[in-house]
């Protein structure tokens, strides 16, 4: 029972992260934001469903279909899965 509660708690965090990344993007397919903006929204960056590394070595963390890559100067590139294939 305890394990099921923990899985439910993590799934709730992942769904919240996904919702916040989707809200951050709005109608855009990718957007650069300050990391502090994501943190102020309440996103928990330590929770993600999977990672993706492109041919250039850029590493993205994803929460289901929405992800982000940390850039320099405290910025993050927020993307939707479909856009990653075009980069």
PyMOL commands that set and color helices and strands:
alter all, ss='L'
color gray80, all
select helices_A, chain A and resi 2-25+35-41+81-84
alter helices_A, ss='H'
color red, helices_A
select strands_A, chain A and resi 30-34+50-53+59-63+66-70+75-80
alter strands_A, ss='S'
color yellow, strands_A
deselect
rebuild
show_as cartoon
